[in-house]
C-alpha cells in the first residue's frame, strides 16, 4: 500500500495542481465556446477548451512554478508513484495492474515523468480519484496494491 507520507505528498500535489487548473481556467474564461469550433458532445467532457495546451502561458504563472518545483523536489520513487496514480485516475490502469505500469515507468527518464505530470490539466482530479480508489481497496493479501 502507499505509505502515509506518500499519500500526504499526493494530496499536497493535488492541491497545487488544483491551483494551476484554476489559473488555467481563468485564462480560458475569455474564450467563447463557439469560437473554438467544436460541437458540444452529447456525453462526457463539455468543456472543449480543456484540451487546449497552454504550457507556454502557464510556464510563467506562480502556481505552475510552485507545482513544478514541488514535483521536482520529490524523490524519484514518489514521482513514479504520482505518475502511476495519475494513470489510475485517468482510467489507464487499476490497482491490479500496478506492477506492469511500474516496470514501464521505472525506465522512463525523470524529465519525462515530470513532463507527463505537468502536462495533465486535470492532475488534481486524477490524483484524488486514484487516492480514493486506493483507500477503498481491500486491505487483505489477495489484493495487489502499490507498495
One Martini backbone bead per residue (centre of mass of N, CA, C, O) as a GRO file, in nm:
protein
  147
    1UNK     BB    1   0.103   0.032   0.010
    2UNK     BB    2   0.071   0.338   0.071
    3UNK     BB    3   0.221   0.565   0.234
    4UNK     BB    4   0.141   0.827   0.424
    5UNK     BB    5   0.341   1.026   0.296
    6UNK     BB    6   0.252   0.975   0.001
    7UNK     BB    7  -0.038   1.066   0.037
    8UNK     BB    8   0.029   1.354   0.130
    9UNK     BB    9   0.183   1.432  -0.125
   10UNK     BB   10  -0.048   1.384  -0.325
   11UNK     BB   11  -0.238   1.593  -0.196
   12UNK     BB   12  -0.052   1.836  -0.233
   13UNK     BB   13  -0.032   1.816  -0.540
   14UNK     BB   14  -0.335   1.838  -0.593
   15UNK     BB   15  -0.362   2.126  -0.481
   16UNK     BB   16  -0.163   2.258  -0.677
   17UNK     BB   17  -0.315   2.163  -0.935
   18UNK     BB   18  -0.575   2.320  -0.874
   19UNK     BB   19  -0.445   2.598  -0.899
   20UNK     BB   20  -0.363   2.566  -1.195
   21UNK     BB   21  -0.649   2.517  -1.304
   22UNK     BB   22  -0.759   2.795  -1.220
   23UNK     BB   23  -0.570   2.955  -1.400
   24UNK     BB   24  -0.646   2.819  -1.666
   25UNK     BB   25  -0.948   2.893  -1.654
   26UNK     BB   26  -0.897   3.201  -1.649
   27UNK     BB   27  -0.769   3.213  -1.936
   28UNK     BB   28  -1.044   3.079  -2.074
   29UNK     BB   29  -1.287   3.274  -2.013
   30UNK     BB   30  -1.248   3.456  -2.285
   31UNK     BB   31  -1.347   3.197  -2.435
   32UNK     BB   32  -1.560   3.099  -2.657
   33UNK     BB   33  -1.703   2.812  -2.749
   34UNK     BB   34  -1.775   2.898  -3.048
   35UNK     BB   35  -1.464   2.969  -3.120
   36UNK     BB   36  -1.360   2.659  -3.125
   37UNK     BB   37  -1.540   2.466  -3.325
   38UNK     BB   38  -1.701   2.276  -3.126
   39UNK     BB   39  -1.903   2.036  -3.058
   40UNK     BB   40  -2.138   1.940  -2.843
   41UNK     BB   41  -2.149   1.691  -2.642
   42UNK     BB   42  -2.362   1.450  -2.520
   43UNK     BB   43  -2.109   1.345  -2.365
   44UNK     BB   44  -1.909   1.426  -2.121
   45UNK     BB   45  -1.705   1.654  -2.207
   46UNK     BB   46  -1.802   2.023  -2.199
   47UNK     BB   47  -1.486   2.129  -2.240
   48UNK     BB   48  -1.296   2.208  -2.508
   49UNK     BB   49  -1.067   2.381  -2.360
   50UNK     BB   50  -0.924   2.147  -2.195
   51UNK     BB   51  -0.736   2.060  -2.455
   52UNK     BB   52  -0.569   2.292  -2.436
   53UNK     BB   53  -0.246   2.421  -2.480
   54UNK     BB   54  -0.074   2.626  -2.206
   55UNK     BB   55   0.231   2.610  -2.133
   56UNK     BB   56   0.345   2.893  -2.202
   57UNK     BB   57   0.154   3.056  -2.014
   58UNK     BB   58   0.200   2.884  -1.745
   59UNK     BB   59   0.519   2.893  -1.703
   60UNK     BB   60   0.486   3.193  -1.540
   61UNK     BB   61   0.317   3.087  -1.322
   62UNK     BB   62   0.328   3.046  -0.986
   63UNK     BB   63   0.160   2.783  -0.960
   64UNK     BB   64   0.328   2.622  -1.165
   65UNK     BB   65   0.604   2.655  -1.026
   66UNK     BB   66   0.522   2.518  -0.760
   67UNK     BB   67   0.449   2.244  -0.879
   68UNK     BB   68   0.715   2.181  -1.018
   69UNK     BB   69   0.893   2.203  -0.763
   70UNK     BB   70   0.747   1.986  -0.594
   71UNK     BB   71   0.795   1.749  -0.787
   72UNK     BB   72   1.108   1.778  -0.821
   73UNK     BB   73   1.164   1.738  -0.499
   74UNK     BB   74   1.096   1.461  -0.525
   75UNK     BB   75   1.141   1.155  -0.516
   76UNK     BB   76   1.134   0.931  -0.762
   77UNK     BB   77   0.941   0.726  -0.630
   78UNK     BB   78   0.708   0.932  -0.592
   79UNK     BB   79   0.681   1.023  -0.885
   80UNK     BB   80   0.601   0.745  -0.989
   81UNK     BB   81   0.345   0.721  -0.813
   82UNK     BB   82   0.206   0.967  -0.929
   83UNK     BB   83   0.191   0.861  -1.215
   84UNK     BB   84   0.026   0.610  -1.145
   85UNK     BB   85  -0.212   0.765  -1.026
   86UNK     BB   86  -0.280   0.919  -1.280
   87UNK     BB   87  -0.345   0.670  -1.452
   88UNK     BB   88  -0.574   0.569  -1.275
   89UNK     BB   89  -0.742   0.836  -1.289
   90UNK     BB   90  -0.771   0.811  -1.611
   91UNK     BB   91  -0.811   0.482  -1.669
   92UNK     BB   92  -0.516   0.326  -1.746
   93UNK     BB   93  -0.566   0.173  -1.466
   94UNK     BB   94  -0.497  -0.041  -1.188
   95UNK     BB   95  -0.416  -0.198  -0.904
   96UNK     BB   96  -0.372  -0.478  -1.050
   97UNK     BB   97  -0.168  -0.319  -1.280
   98UNK     BB   98   0.085  -0.186  -1.137
   99UNK     BB   99   0.344  -0.346  -1.209
  100UNK     BB  100   0.371  -0.291  -1.519
  101UNK     BB  101   0.370   0.018  -1.491
  102UNK     BB  102   0.620   0.033  -1.309
  103UNK     BB  103   0.817  -0.084  -1.515
  104UNK     BB  104   0.780   0.138  -1.728
  105UNK     BB  105   0.859   0.390  -1.542
  106UNK     BB  106   1.148   0.300  -1.444
  107UNK     BB  107   1.276   0.381  -1.747
  108UNK     BB  108   1.209   0.665  -1.720
  109UNK     BB  109   1.278   0.973  -1.735
  110UNK     BB  110   1.244   1.235  -1.529
  111UNK     BB  111   1.145   1.444  -1.742
  112UNK     BB  112   0.902   1.271  -1.836
  113UNK     BB  113   0.748   1.255  -1.574
  114UNK     BB  114   0.720   1.558  -1.530
  115UNK     BB  115   0.579   1.622  -1.800
  116UNK     BB  116   0.331   1.444  -1.760
  117UNK     BB  117   0.230   1.579  -1.501
  118UNK     BB  118   0.222   1.881  -1.616
  119UNK     BB  119   0.023   1.811  -1.875
  120UNK     BB  120  -0.209   1.757  -1.675
  121UNK     BB  121  -0.497   1.937  -1.624
  122UNK     BB  122  -0.628   1.690  -1.420
  123UNK     BB  123  -0.442   1.605  -1.180
  124UNK     BB  124  -0.616   1.647  -0.932
  125UNK     BB  125  -0.840   1.442  -1.013
  126UNK     BB  126  -0.666   1.193  -1.057
  127UNK     BB  127  -0.546   1.173  -0.772
  128UNK     BB  128  -0.811   1.164  -0.611
  129UNK     BB  129  -0.928   0.914  -0.745
  130UNK     BB  130  -0.693   0.720  -0.679
  131UNK     BB  131  -0.696   0.758  -0.371
  132UNK     BB  132  -0.975   0.647  -0.337
  133UNK     BB  133  -0.921   0.365  -0.452
  134UNK     BB  134  -0.704   0.293  -0.246
  135UNK     BB  135  -0.889   0.331   0.011
  136UNK     BB  136  -1.103   0.099  -0.103
  137UNK     BB  137  -0.917  -0.118  -0.086
  138UNK     BB  138  -0.842  -0.406   0.009
  139UNK     BB  139  -0.627  -0.526   0.287
  140UNK     BB  140  -0.560  -0.786   0.169
  141UNK     BB  141  -0.348  -1.026   0.014
  142UNK     BB  142  -0.517  -1.044  -0.268
  143UNK     BB  143  -0.424  -0.757  -0.313
  144UNK     BB  144  -0.285  -0.557  -0.557
  145UNK     BB  145  -0.072  -0.310  -0.434
  146UNK     BB  146   0.090  -0.056  -0.360
  147UNK     BB  147   0.385  -0.007  -0.171
   0.00000   0.00000   0.00000
